[in-house]
Amino acid sequence: MLSLSSQAPCSAFGSCLTILCLLFVQPHIASSALLLSLRNHHNNHQHRRPMIQANQSSCALFAGTWVRDDTYPIYQSNCPIIDAEFNCQMYGRPDSDYLKYRWQPLNCQLPRFNGLEFLLQMKGKTVMFVGDSLGRNQWESLICMVSAAAPTTQTQIIRGDPLSTFKFLDYGLSISFYRAPYLVDIDSIQGKRVLKLDDISGNSNAWLGVDVLSFNTGHWWTHKGSLQGWDYMESGGKYYQDMDRSAALEKGLGTWANWVESNIDSTRTRVFFLSISPTHYDPTEWNAGATIATTKNCYGETSPMSGTKYPTGLYPEQMRVVDTVIRDMRSPVYLLDITMLSELRKDGHPSIYSGDLTPEQRANPARSADCSHWCLPGLPDTWNELFYTALFF
């Protein structure tokens, strides 16, 4: 029998005491030249860790604003890899202005994604996204961005669960997605789903030998009721019906961090972590006069927030946990801090324009709108422009 302990559950989201901005440059360098700053960053492993921004005159890659740019999007909605869940244009979204924004960092320019350059630089290599459906969002985006630059190259896709792989055969490049929404293992014991906060071995063998690994987790740790993905948690040989969700996330990420430090050779493999992707279910967060009763979550939103900060000024408590775990790691892990720039994009979600919804669900946006995932083309393309910049500049 499972021996149970219990802890009082708490909300998985809370306010952080500080808003974190990341510098990719050494603190004593005040130049706004992005190429120089990022090369300095890559030449010094300690600067792959997130740091609180200390000098506003430097390039702040994750602080900035969204600006209109009619040269976007980089690809179209007919990219065949896009899941119906994310293909907003195909499933009736009537507006398209949300596709025509680019991210403008403070004091520098973000290099435009070059798919051919990506193929050449990554020839013969493997890239793997590991995590939940937000990781799949980013995986599909990257494949579409690269494919748009080389439409005649031979490709192959192998779909599976938990691993799917897209191959650019002419370049020997594989880009994979490994579904592991908690990163740590979840096993069936006596017919119950047990989230094993101390064990990652069931997933991690598939990650060995990869050239570039990008991890994410977050949303699944907050689910409750019918959406909760486990029956029990296991930690330290004890079973829990529930525990503080931030504490559980910290334990799970600690297990992941220990695996990275014990198994990844940083001279061979680059490791990234995608920060928490925000949701937009509460319109009072961005509109002080709104009420949830009268304004239907992200439904009907067609433009990003202006300015450089989200009106609530709050990061989720999960982001504090992610930042703490990565700061304490000895191995270099590159934190792609997309949280704030994504919070400004209340317009970027599928809402009711998802192929996963029935006509009846689309008719009821208050209950059915998806304000968690992102349209493709859309915001994850910017995540990948940042990923591209971090890899090559």
Stockholm file with secondary structure:
# STOCKHOLM 1.0

chainA/1-393         MLSLSSQAPCSAFGSCLTILCLLFVQPHIASSALLLSLRNHHNNHQHRRPMIQANQSSCALFAGTWVRDDTYPIYQSNCPIIDAEFNCQMYGRPDSDYLKYRWQPLNCQLPRFNGLEFLLQMKGKTVMFVGDSLGRNQWESLICMVSAAAPTTQTQIIRGDPLSTFKFLDYGLSISFYRAPYLVDIDSIQGKRVLKLDDISGNSNAWLGVDVLSFNTGHWWTHKGSLQGWDYMESGGKYYQDMDRSAALEKGLGTWANWVESNIDSTRTRVFFLSISPTHYDPTEWNAGATIATTKNCYGETSPMSGTKYPTGLYPEQMRVVDTVIRDMRSPVYLLDITMLSELRKDGHPSIYSGDLTPEQRANPARSADCSHWCLPGLPDTWNELFYTALFF
#=GR chainA/1-393 SS CCCEECCCCCCSCCCCSSCCCCCCSCTTCCCCCHHHHHHHHHTCGGGGSCCCCCCTTSCEEEEEEEEECTTCCSSCTTCTTCCTTTCTTTTTCCCCGGGSEEEEEETSCCCCCCHHHHHHHTTTCEEEEEESHHHHHHHHHHHHHHHHHCTTSCEEEECCSSEEEEEEGGGTEEEEEEECTTSSEEEEETTEEEEETTCCHHHHGGGTTCSEEEECCCGGGGCCGGGCCCSEEEETTEEESCCCHHHHHHHHHHHHHHHHHHHCCTTTCEEEEECCCCCCCCGGGTCTTCCTTTSCTTTTCCSCCCSSSCTTCCCCHHHHHHHHHHHTCSSCCEEECCHHHHHTCTTCSCBTCCTTSCHHHHTCHHHHCBCSSCCSSSHHHHHHHHHHHHHHC
#=GC SS_cons         CCCEECCCCCCSCCCCSSCCCCCCSCTTCCCCCHHHHHHHHHTCGGGGSCCCCCCTTSCEEEEEEEEECTTCCSSCTTCTTCCTTTCTTTTTCCCCGGGSEEEEEETSCCCCCCHHHHHHHTTTCEEEEEESHHHHHHHHHHHHHHHHHCTTSCEEEECCSSEEEEEEGGGTEEEEEEECTTSSEEEEETTEEEEETTCCHHHHGGGTTCSEEEECCCGGGGCCGGGCCCSEEEETTEEESCCCHHHHHHHHHHHHHHHHHHHCCTTTCEEEEECCCCCCCCGGGTCTTCCTTTSCTTTTCCSCCCSSSCTTCCCCHHHHHHHHHHHTCSSCCEEECCHHHHHTCTTCSCBTCCTTSCHHHHTCHHHHCBCSSCCSSSHHHHHHHHHHHHHHC
//
